[in-house]
């Protein structure tokens, strides 16, 4: 008998060990394993189930650095970093984040020292030292950046969160179900926070949902006090004995949220003028003004330094330093944005829409999906190959042929490549043909990147715009539906009447789909709306519409009067939110319209004009130097002063200069588009990708067309003028 008991005991110990995730079969070890577990393991499981995978590279770098080097941030900074790490759900420690910053500093300094030993340039060493300090400070501030990013994303969803909870609690006075209702309709990060609130109650960390919710709300006391007040009013409605007072407190919770949002955004728009002016001056005005005199300065400097090395230094300034500084200032400006409105990427909420992130071809009944990155890479590499063709020809064509190159257009005297021999080395290309082909380099970067962002977002963006159009008129449709139901008409019949009343509108199409599912396919009301395959909500994926229909389903269970009252109140909520959003857009209109003009037309146009003028100046200086040298060689009395011959260097080829400025314009357009979208829409990644795609394609095309036209025309004029002066 004892042997049978031991067999059964071992059997169940093994099963228990397997379920607990340990390989030990001994019961003592299993019990030890259980007792050694901490509560944090529950949270780790929760995060694995709910948290989207983000920032893993940064987390790994911090954790690795923390093992290699231990740095103490100090008591005050440690507490601050711990709060930011918890806010953004990072899997690292305060000490590890600072260790990563120090290791980054050491790595860049070592790289700069090696570059200095190889090149012998003190400029490289000084630049590396400066960049190392900047990078260290930036990396140390990354937790602040991630925390602000998380806060911005969550803040954009707070109005919707209060709306969902208020809509639910008008019909069902239960705070726990209201939190769950909001968590199911919001996307991360706020949905994750609300699920964590519920999780803490389920795992007995807190006894009640109110205790857990109040503890979570303390996280936002520094930034969004109106969100805390709104939730507290919703909680307070649970204790009101009068139905009118209960509903009044719920309405007041949403009203406080909307009013405070408007007031904060009003102050934010007033404070935006100075940062926007500074960004405009640092990012566009001053750098482009510097481009005007840069060719002459470069021509003087290349008498002592090689043109390629000088081009590399200019590239470090325009393609690395200024864009990084602009990006940092942009993110700093956006981090101060208060709670506002913001849309969500519906492809994250509706998995069936993720296929529209690809290029969709329909072949019969089948759909062929092509990843946009493939097309973007093919187009980008093809254009880049054309752009670097002058450099490739410089290696392929024999040196004698390059140096004896004849003008390809006798009317203007243009040279295609125009390679030259300086101090026994081949330099160039200086030709107008090479400058023309260089336009394909920024075109490859701008068009390739722009196509990727546009093709990845435009299909989903259009679907969301159709849903937003429905949202704008949905309040009126809900009001009509609520009135019909209040008159005693069954919901199924009322839906058909509203679809006829609003025929030709997006709302009419939505209710018509429900009516068709009810009458022709015999579906229930819930299936007609939410069926995974044929439900009307699939064609209009909107959290607002979905939540309104869920409220309808819940309230209909209590009778037609309850359903009518719920729909009419939800319609009023939607109208209030829409009204505040329009007022916020009006606040942003002046700033946003000016910035959109600068990004789409002014910045690329000015840069294109400057590149054309710069090309002309470089061409004039180059031809003058060549003609003076020829005159000196032909003159027997050496009437040309020797100092004049060495006054000008070869100068930077227009080819390199245009490539640097073209890449700079693409970077500035990208950064300014992020700023525009962040101010206007908050942390809306779908809108950001779409705007980046549109602006990069449009603005790069404007820049290339203007730069190409002015370069050809101005070089033709300069060639004829110099030829007329020198008599050649």
N, C-alpha and C positions, 0 to 999 in steps of 0.2 A: 504493500500500500504506500509506504514511504517513497519507494522508487517512482511510483506513478505521480505522486505529488511533486517530487523533484523535477520530473519530466515536464509536467504542466507548468511549474514555476519557471523553468528555463525557457519554455515556449513563450510564455507571456512576457517574460523579461526581454527576450529578443524582440518581440513585437513592440513592446513599449520603447525599447531602445531605438528601433527603426523609426517609430513615429516621432520621437524626440530628437532625431537627427544625430545620434551617437552610435558608434560602432561597438561600444563596450556592452558585453552581454551580462556582465556581473551587475546584480541589483544595487550593490553598494556604489558602484561607479555611476550607475544611472541616477541614483538619488543625489550623489555628489554633483553630477552634471546639472541636475535641476536646480540645486541650491546655489550653484555658482553663477547661474544666469542672472543678468541684470535686467531691469526694466527697459534699458536702451535697446535690447534685442527686439522687443515689440515694435519700437519706433523704427528700427532698421527695416523690419519686415514691412511696416506701413509705407515707408519711403520707397522701397523697391516695388511695391504694388501700385503706388499712386504718383510718384514724382517722375516727371519727364527727365530723360538723361541729358543733362546739360553740364557744361563747365568741367567735364571729367579730366581734360588735359591740365587745366589749372590745378585741380585738386591733386592729381598725381604728382605734378611738379612740386607743389607745396609739401606733400607728404614725404617725397624723396628728399627734398632739401632739409626738412625737419630731422630726418635720420642722419644726414651728413653734417649738419651744423645746428647747434642749439643757440637761439637768440631770444633773450627775454625782452618783450616789448615794453615792460613796465606795467605797474598795477592798473593805472587809469586806462592806458591804451588796450591792455588785455581785456578789460571789461567791455570796452567799446567794440573791440574786434569780435568778442564772443557774442555780443548782441547782434552784430551784423551777420555773423556766420549762421546763427540760428534763424535770423530773418530770411536769409537767402538759401537756407538748407544746404550749406556746403559741408562736405565730409572732410574737414581738416581742422586744424587748431590755430589759435592766434599766434603761437610761437612759430609754427611752420610757415605761415604767410610772410612773416618778417624774415625768416631764414631764406626763403625763396628770393626776396628782394636783395638781400646781401649777396647771395650767390650769383644773381644776375649782374650785379655791379662788378663783382670779381671777374666774371666771364668776359664781359665787354672790355674791361681794362686789359685783360690778358690778350684779347683779340686785337685791341688797339696797339699794344706793345709789339706784337708780332708784325702787324702791318707797318709800324714805324721802322722796325728793323729791316723789313724787306724793301720799303720804299725810301726810307731816309727823310720823309716829309714830316716836319713838326706839325703841320696842319692836321694830318691824319691823327696824330697822337692827341692834340688838343681837342679835336672833334670827338674822338672816342671818349676822352675824359668827360666832356660836357654831356654827351649822350648817356654815358654810364650813370652820371648823377641823376639825369632826368628820368631814365628808365627805373632806377632804384626807387625814386619818389613815386613814380607812376605805379610800379608793382606793389609798393606798400599801400597805395590807395585803392588797389583793386577790390578788396573787400567792401570798401565804401561804394565803389562803382556798382558791384553786384547787388549790394543791399539797396542802393537807390534805384537800380533797374527793376529789381523785384518790387520795390515800393511803387514805382511808376506803373508797372503792369497791374498790380493789385488795385491801385487807386482808380485806374480807369474803369474798374469793374464794380466799384462800391455803390454807385448810383443804381446799377442794375441789381446788385445784391439786395439793397433796401427795397427796390421795386418788387422783386420776386417774393421776398419775405412778407412784405405788406400785402401783396395780392393774395398770398396763401392764407395769411392770418385773418383777413377780413371774413373768410369763409370758415376757417378752422382755427380756433384759438389754441394753438399748440406750437411752442417755440422750437421744440426739437424737430418736429416734422417740417417746420418752416426753414430751418437751417439745412436740413437734408434736401428740401425742395430746391433751395438756392444753389447748394453744392452740386446738384445733378445738372443744373442748367448753365452754370458758369464754367469757364475753362480755367486751367492753371494760370497764375498761381493762387488766386483767391479761393478757387474751389478746393485746392489742396489744403489751404489753411482751415476752411470750414470742415472738411473731412477729418482733419486732425483734431478739431474741437470735439467732434462726435467720437472719434477714436479714443480720446482721453477719458471720456465717460464710460465707454464700453470696456476699457481696460482698468477701470476703477482708480484712475489717477485722480479724478474728481468725482464727487458724489452726485452732482446734478449738472445738467446742461448749462444752467445759468452760471454756476461757478466756473465751469470750463470756458464759457464764452466771455465772461468778465475778465478772466486771466488773459485770454488771447487779445482782447480789446486794448489792454494796457500797452501792447506793442505799438499801437497807432496813436497813442496820446500825444506824442511829439509832433506828428505830421497831420493827422486827420481827426481832429476832435469832433467834427460834425458826424463822422461815421459812428463814433462811440455814442454820441447823444441820440442818433437815430435808432440804434440798436436798443439802447436803454428805454426809449419810448415804446418800442415794440414789446420789450419785456414788461414794461409797466402796464401795458394794456391787458395783460393776463389777470391782473388783480382788480380790474374795474368791474363792478357789479352791474353798472348801467351799460346797455348795448351801445347807446349813442356816445357815451364817454369813451368806451373801448374803441369804437371806430374812429372817433376824433383823435385819439392818441396815435393810432396807426397812421392816419392821414398826416398828422403833424410830424411824425418821424420822417416820412418821405419829403415833406415840405422843407423841413430844416436842412436836410441833405442837399436839396436842390438850391435853396437860397444861399447857403454857405458856399456851395460850389461856384455859383455865379460871382459872389463877392471876392472869393479868393482868386478866381481867374481874372477878374477885373484888375485887382492889384498886380497880378503877374504880368498882364499886358502892359501896364504902365512901367513896370520895372524892366521890360524887355528891350526898350528902345536903346539904352546904352550898350548892353551886350551885343545886340544885333549890329549896331553901328561899328563897334570894335571888330566884330567878326568880318564885316564887309570891308573895313579898311585894311585889316591884317591879311585877309584872304584874297582880296581882289585888287583894291586900289593901289596900295603900296607895292606889292610884288609886280604888278603890271607896269607901274611907273618906273620901277627899277629896270624893267626889260628895255625901256627906251634908250637908256644910257649904257646898258650893259654891253652892247656890241663894241662901242668905242673903247670902253674900259678894257674889255677882253682883248681888243686889238693891241692896246699898249702893253698889256700884261704878257701876251704871247711872245713878246720879244725876248722875255727871260724864262718863260715856262711853256711847256708843250701844250698845244691846243687840246689834245685829248685829256690831259690831266686837268686842265682848267674846266673843260666840259664836265668832268667827273665831279669837281668841287661844286659847280653850279647845280648839278643834278642832286647832290646831297642836300643842298639848300632848298631847291624848289620841289623835288620829288619825295623827300623824306622829312626834313625838319619842319617846313611850313605846314604840310598836310597833317603831320602828327600833332602839331600845336593846335591847328584848327579843329581837329577831331576831339582833342581833349577839351577845348573851350566849348565845343558844341555839346558834348556830354555833360559838362558842368552846367551849362545853361538849361539843358533839359531836365537835369536832376532837381532843379528848383520848381519844376512845374507842379502845381497843386492837383488835388483830386479833380478830375474832369470827366469828359466822356471819351469813349474810345470803342472801336469795333474790334471784333475778334476774327481770327482766321477760322472760317467755318469748316475748312477741310480737316482741322484738328478735332472738331466736334462731331463731324459726320464722316466716318471713314470711307463711305462710298464715293465721296467727292475727291478723294486724294488722287484718283486716276487723272483728274483734270489738271493736275500739276504737270502732266506730260502733254506732248503734242498728240492729239487724238485723231487718227485716220479711221474712217469707217469703210470697210471692204465688205459689202453685202451686209450680213447681220453681225459680222465680227468687227471688233475694234482693235486697231493696231496702235500701241502706245510707244512713243519714242521719247527718250529722256532728253530734255532741252539742252543738257550739258554737252551731249554729243554734237548737236548741230552748232552750238556756240563755239566749241573747240575747233571744229572743222573750219568754220568761217573765220575765226580769229587767227588760226595758224596760216590759212591761205593768204589773208590780208597781211599778216606779219611777214610772210615770206617775200611778198612784193616789196614791203617797206624796207627790209634789210638787204634787198637785191644789190644796191650800190656797194655795200660793204663786202658782199660775197664776190661781186665782180672785181673788186680791188684785189682779192686773193687769187682769182681765177685768171684774169687777163694779165699777160706779161707786162712787166714794168715799163718797157720801152714803148709799148703801144699806148699805155695810159698817159705817159708824159708827152707823147706826140699827138694826143687826141685832137681832132679837128672839130670846129664848131658844127653842131648838127643843124643849126638854123642860121644861114648866112645873113638873113635880114636883120636879126636881132643880135647876132654874135653870141648866142648862148652856147655854153658847153654842157655836155650831159653829165659827166662825172667830175672832170677837172681835178685829178690827183696831181700833187706837186711834190717836188723833192726839196727837203729842208734838212740841212746838216747830215746829208746822206741817208735820210729816212723818208719814206713815202708817207705823205700826209694828205688828208682830204676825207671825203669828196667835197669840193667847193662848188660844183656845177649846179645850175638851176634844175637840170633834169633829176639830179639826186635829191634836191630839195623837194621837188614835186613828188617823187616816190616816197619821201619820208613821211608824207601825209598819211600813208597807209598804216603807220605804226600806231598813232593815237586812234585811227579809225578801227584798227584791229582790237585794241583794248576797249574802246567805248562801245563799238557795235557788238563785239563778242560778249562782253559782260552785260550790256543792255538787253540783248536778245535773250540771254539766259534768264535774267530776272523777269522780263516781260512775258516770255512764253511759260514760265513756271507759275505765274500769278494771274494772267489775264482771264483765263477761263473761270477760275474760282472767284476772281474779283467781279466779273460780270454777273455771276450767279448771286453773289452777295448784294450787288447793286440792285438786282431785280427784287431781292428780298427786302432791301431797305425801302424801295419804292412802295412795296406792299405795307411796310411798317408805317410809312407816312400817312397812308389813308386807312390803316387798319383800325385806328381809334374810332373813326366814323362808322366803319362796318360793324364793329363790336357794339357800338351804341344802338344802331338799327336792330342788330340781332337781339340785344337785350330787351329792347322795347317790344319786339315781336313775341319773344318768349313771355314777357310780362303780360301780354294781352291774352295769354292762355293757349297760344299756338305751340304745338310740340316742337322740340328742338329740330327734329329731322325735317319738318315742313318749313320751319322758319329759316333754315339754312338755304333751302331752295329759293324762297322769296327774296332773301337778301342778295343772292347771286344774280337774280333777274333785275333787282333794283340797281345794282352796281355793275351792270354788264359793261364790258369794254375796259374795265379797270383791273389792276392786279388783284385787288380784293375780290372782285367778281369772279376772276378765274379760280382763285383759291376755294371759294365757297361752291363754285360750280363743280370742281373736282370732288369735293365732299358729297355734293348732291348726287353726282353720277355714281359714285361708289355705293351710296345708300340705295338708290332706286334701281340701278341696272345690275349691280353685282350682289345685292342683298347683304351688304356688310353692316355690322353694328356701327354706331357712331364712333366708338373708339378706334375700330379697325379702319373706318373710312378716313380718319385723320392720321393715325399713327402706324398703319400697317407698314412693315419694313419694305415691301415691294410696291404696293399700289397706293399707299397713304398719301394724302394731299401735302402733308408736311415735307415729304421728300423733294417736292418741286419748289418749295419755298423754305429752305433751311434757315430759320431765324429763331434764336432763343426766346425773343419777345413773343413771337407768334406761338411757339411751342408752349411756353409757360401760360399764355392766355387760354389756349385750348385745354391745357391740363386743369386750370382753374374751372373752366366750363364743365369738364368731366366730373370734377369733385363736387361742384356746387349743384349740378343736375341731380345728383343722388338725393339731395335734400328737398327737391321740388322745383317747379318752374320759377317761383318768386325768388328763391335763393339764387338760382342761375341768372335770372334777369338782373338782380341787384349786383351780383359779382361782376358780370360783364360790363355793366354801365360804369362801375367804379374803376375797373381795370382800364376802360377806355379813357376815363379822366386822368388816370395815372400816366398813361402813354402820352396824352396831350400835354400834360405838365412837363414831362421829360423832354418831349420834342420842342416845346416852347423855350425851355432853358437852353437846350443844345443850339437852337437857332440864335439865341441872344449871345451865346459864347462864340459862335462862328462870326457874328457881326463884330465882336470885339477883336477877333483875330484878322478880320478882312484886310485892313490897311497894311499891317505888317506882312501878312502872307502874300498879298498881291504884288507888293514891291519885290519881295524875295523871289517869287516865281518868275517875274520878268527878268531879274538879274541872272537867274540860273538858266533860263531857256534861251534868252537872246543876248542880253547885254554882255555878260561875262565872256561867252564864246566869241561874240562879235568883236569886242575890244581886243581880246587876245589874238584873234585872227588878223586884225589890222596891225597890231604891234609886231607880229611875226613877219607880215609883209614888209613893213617899214624896216625892221631889223635886217631882213634879207637884202633889202636895197642898200642899207648902210654898209653891211658886210661886203656886198658886191662892189660898191664904190671904193671903199678902202682897199680892197683887194686889187682892183684894176688900177687905182692910183699908184699903189706900191709897185705893181708890175711895170706900169708905164714909166715911172720915175727911174726904176732900175734899167729899163731899156734905153732911156735918154742918156743916163749916166754912162752906159756901155758904149753908146755911139758917139758921145762927146769926147773930143780929144783934149779939151782944156779942163776937164773935170769941173765944170761950172756948177754942178749940183753938190751942195754941201754934203759931207760924209755923214753928218748927224741925221740928216733928213732920211737917208737910206735905212738907217737903223731905228727910226722913230716908231714905225709901225711893225708889228709882228705879222704873222700870217693870219691871225684872227681865228675865231671858232667857226668852223664850217656851218653854213645855214642848216645842213642836214642834222647835225647834233643839236643845234639850238632849237630847231622846230620840234624834234623828238622830245626834248626836255619839257618844252612849254606845252606840247600836246598832251603828254602824260599828266602834267600838272593840272591842266584844265579838266581832264577826266576825273582826277582825284577830287578837285574842288567841287565839281558838279555832284559827285557822289555824296560828299560830306554835307553840302548845303541842302541837298534833297532830304537827307536824314534829319537835318534841323527843321526844315519846313514841315515834314510829316510829323515829327515829334511835337512841335508846337501846335499843329492843327489837329492831329488825331491821337496824340499820346503814343503809347507803345502798341501800335497797330502794325504788325509785321507784314501782313498781307498788303496793306496800302503802301507800306514802305517799299516792298519789292516791286510793286507795280509802278510807283512813281519813279523809282531809280531806273527801271527799265525804259520808261518813256523818256525821261529827261536825258539819260545817257545817249540814247539813239538820236533824239532830236538835236540836242546841244552839240554833240560831237559832229553831226552832219553840218550844222551851221558853222561851226569853227573851221572845219576842213574846207568847205566851199569858199568862205570869205578869205581864209589864209591862202588858199590855192590861187584864187583870182587876183588878189592884191600882190602876191609874190611874183606872178608872171608879168602883170602890168607894170609894177614898179621896177622890176629888173630890166624890162625892155626900155623904160624911160631912162633909168640910170645908165644903161649901156650906151644909149645914143648920146646922152649928155657928156659922159666921160670921153667917148670917142670923138665928139665934136671939140671938146676942150684941148685934148692932146693931139688932135689932128690925125688920129689913127683910124 
